[in-house]
């Protein structure tokens, strides 16, 4: 299926234009996957591990395809829209995600990182600071965690997070503030690198 | 290093997937979207079905007397895929009953242009495993210019629906206009829908001549039947009587809508196709003849996508769990 694998030759065209074209020419939609699929896949893997990423990314793009007629064509970058759809799908695995953070906090073994580690048998152990962060991530509400991780791991701006989640930018700020109060507290309000050394002895 | 920077380092070694994996995923996506685009106009499963907000009291009609067991083959419409033989109702009799019930419905008040139509649907794909189903709540404004839904954060997100000149779908107000203009004589109605330029010329991506006038009549009447919020009772009655006149239209009993509700599965067999790949049902609630959902069942193994073969007996269901007219997006009836 050579045509299915065509390169994104429309590099001068923004996402909105691509989505507009895909309404009449469904195959045009594939270029959107070429642009944003790999980054989104990495983000989902970072949240839930390698095992769920293929399905969630595939579902995200299929849902996006079905909603392409509803895309707001005044927005040139489709990333917030795609990450918003993915957030919904990731949210369905919220229990598993929290379990991973708790296990990481408790044992230091990062089961999510193990799914993509080079050597399968290798135990991926986290630093003490990351264990503490994981315990904070486990206690956040889904909405606060989504905002925090869209900013820290998906590199979205405040406006883009607002767009992705369909919330005002003020709410993004307040959620981020609330989330960071917990992450800061978890790190003990001290230099986490120093904390790490102390903890290694204990 | 602050907490955010520390968080950015956590799992920072997560790799992007390799090119080969991405290429395979992209190819799969193209196959799925092609099939999806094709299906979207061949059978409008994903359309929100509109049900009237005011519930009408319906006489319960016992259909058991109409049942005749016709074949001992597998039962395509049931979820278990075939231990019991399918039971068919006598098409003309059942559809005439439906017409009589429909005629007795009270006329509902038309929604105002800025009211919203709410729909909660359950969708289960043919390849979905147990428990893998999508439940979605959505709002569309009566004038069709805005849509709304809940975000992951639990907030109502309203977005504009830009005009799509190539699409055949209509806003709720558009369906209301079309339905009001339909003849209530079943013969005239059939002639009208099979020759309606709107359904012949749209959607723009449909290949010319992809359906016969009979197929078109069945498709369009099925689409109309899903618009129950704006349906004039006399037109609904005429639709059931017109369906009964289309060659190949049959009614199977106990077709599951994916949520365990069993209804009357109206489908159209193609008399020329002896081994069809799929069968699509419009499922009506026995007694009230309200629309419950749709089911497409595979009658043969489908290998058109080698990576995702669909085996015989699987089905794709879309059920309407709740619907109605509300004043604001986010409200439920």
Boltz contact constraints between the chains, C-beta under 6 A:
constraints:
  - contact:
      token1: [A, 1]
      token2: [B, 27]
      max_distance: 6.0
  - contact:
      token1: [A, 4]
      token2: [B, 27]
      max_distance: 6.0
  - contact:
      token1: [A, 4]
      token2: [B, 30]
      max_distance: 6.0
  - contact:
      token1: [A, 5]
      token2: [B, 23]
      max_distance: 6.0
  - contact:
      token1: [A, 23]
      token2: [B, 164]
      max_distance: 6.0
  - contact:
      token1: [A, 24]
      token2: [B, 166]
      max_distance: 6.0
  - contact:
      token1: [A, 24]
      token2: [B, 204]
      max_distance: 6.0
  - contact:
      token1: [A, 24]
      token2: [B, 205]
      max_distance: 6.0
  - contact:
      token1: [A, 26]
      token2: [B, 33]
      max_distance: 6.0
  - contact:
      token1: [A, 26]
      token2: [B, 37]
      max_distance: 6.0
  - contact:
      token1: [A, 29]
      token2: [B, 33]
      max_distance: 6.0
  - contact:
      token1: [A, 30]
      token2: [B, 26]
      max_distance: 6.0
  - contact:
      token1: [A, 30]
      token2: [B, 30]
      max_distance: 6.0
  - contact:
      token1: [A, 33]
      token2: [B, 26]
      max_distance: 6.0
  - contact:
      token1: [A, 33]
      token2: [B, 29]
      max_distance: 6.0
  - contact:
      token1: [A, 37]
      token2: [B, 22]
      max_distance: 6.0
  - contact:
      token1: [A, 38]
      token2: [B, 16]
      max_distance: 6.0
  - contact:
      token1: [A, 38]
      token2: [B, 22]
      max_distance: 6.0
  - contact:
      token1: [A, 41]
      token2: [B, 17]
      max_distance: 6.0
  - contact:
      token1: [A, 42]
      token2: [B, 14]
      max_distance: 6.0
  - contact:
      token1: [A, 42]
      token2: [B, 16]
      max_distance: 6.0
  - contact:
      token1: [A, 45]
      token2: [B, 14]
      max_distance: 6.0
  - contact:
      token1: [A, 46]
      token2: [B, 11]
      max_distance: 6.0
  - contact:
      token1: [A, 46]
      token2: [B, 14]
      max_distance: 6.0
  - contact:
      token1: [A, 61]
      token2: [B, 29]
      max_distance: 6.0
  - contact:
      token1: [A, 62]
      token2: [B, 32]
      max_distance: 6.0
  - contact:
      token1: [A, 65]
      token2: [B, 33]
      max_distance: 6.0
  - contact:
      token1: [A, 69]
      token2: [B, 164]
      max_distance: 6.0
  - contact:
      token1: [A, 70]
      token2: [B, 147]
      max_distance: 6.0
  - contact:
      token1: [A, 70]
      token2: [B, 161]
      max_distance: 6.0
  - contact:
      token1: [A, 72]
      token2: [B, 159]
      max_distance: 6.0
  - contact:
      token1: [A, 73]
      token2: [B, 162]
      max_distance: 6.0
  - contact:
      token1: [A, 87]
      token2: [B, 152]
      max_distance: 6.0
  - contact:
      token1: [A, 88]
      token2: [B, 152]
      max_distance: 6.0
  - contact:
      token1: [A, 91]
      token2: [B, 152]
      max_distance: 6.0
  - contact:
      token1: [A, 113]
      token2: [B, 11]
      max_distance: 6.0
  - contact:
      token1: [A, 116]
      token2: [B, 15]
      max_distance: 6.0
  - contact:
      token1: [A, 129]
      token2: [B, 6]
      max_distance: 6.0
  - contact:
      token1: [A, 130]
      token2: [B, 10]
      max_distance: 6.0
  - contact:
      token1: [A, 133]
      token2: [B, 7]
      max_distance: 6.0
  - contact:
      token1: [A, 133]
      token2: [B, 10]
      max_distance: 6.0
  - contact:
      token1: [A, 143]
      token2: [B, 153]
      max_distance: 6.0
  - contact:
      token1: [A, 146]
      token2: [B, 152]
      max_distance: 6.0
  - contact:
      token1: [A, 152]
      token2: [B, 4]
      max_distance: 6.0
  - contact:
      token1: [A, 152]
      token2: [B, 7]
      max_distance: 6.0
  - contact:
      token1: [A, 152]
      token2: [B, 8]
      max_distance: 6.0
  - contact:
      token1: [A, 165]
      token2: [B, 151]
      max_distance: 6.0
  - contact:
      token1: [A, 165]
      token2: [B, 153]
      max_distance: 6.0
  - contact:
      token1: [A, 166]
      token2: [B, 151]
      max_distance: 6.0
  - contact:
      token1: [A, 166]
      token2: [B, 155]
      max_distance: 6.0
  - contact:
      token1: [A, 166]
      token2: [B, 157]
      max_distance: 6.0
  - contact:
      token1: [A, 167]
      token2: [B, 153]
      max_distance: 6.0
  - contact:
      token1: [A, 167]
      token2: [B, 155]
      max_distance: 6.0
  - contact:
      token1: [A, 183]
      token2: [B, 3]
      max_distance: 6.0
  - contact:
      token1: [A, 184]
      token2: [B, 3]
      max_distance: 6.0
  - contact:
      token1: [A, 187]
      token2: [B, 3]
      max_distance: 6.0
  - contact:
      token1: [A, 192]
      token2: [B, 6]
      max_distance: 6.0
